[in-house]
Amino acid sequence: MESLVASAKEQAVEGMEVFLRNFSFVPDDKLTWAPTPMAKSAIRVAAHTALYAGRFARMIQERRLPASDNLTEWLARNKAEESAISSRAEVESIFRKGTDEVLAALDSLTPEEVGSSLDSRLGWAMPMARLMSLPGWHATLHTGQIDYLQTCWGDEKVYV
């Protein structure tokens, strides 16, 4: 169990740090740029990614998936919350706070809880071990979106 928790914590921190590093290379004049009217801009991708750290922390802490509630309403609230974030500093602050919450939530798990599954009430269950890995995986996934947006405006540098 300790290795699963330690690995999930490491992945969450590393995912956040890599995301924030790549996001730092988005020029200020490109923060709200999107390739199409319906596509997300870098600031929207960043807001979504940052806020989900805290959302994952709550799921782990409460041992409960949001699908147990009204999922449509939950997603609408999330979209509104994400749209309200408008600065790079706000993204970083929210992301760091959420990741700290993830680390604390992971530390609170017992061995039995690590081996448990959470019922979605939608006909499927999620193993807690999978939920534990989502903060890091999610940040990595959205780092790719930031990289893609950078190529859209002609920035093909590799930021390492």
Summary of the structure (lengths in Angstrom):
residues: 160
radius of gyration: 16.3
end to end distance: 32.0
largest distance: 49.4
contacts: 484
relative contact order: 0.23
helix: 70%
strand: 4%
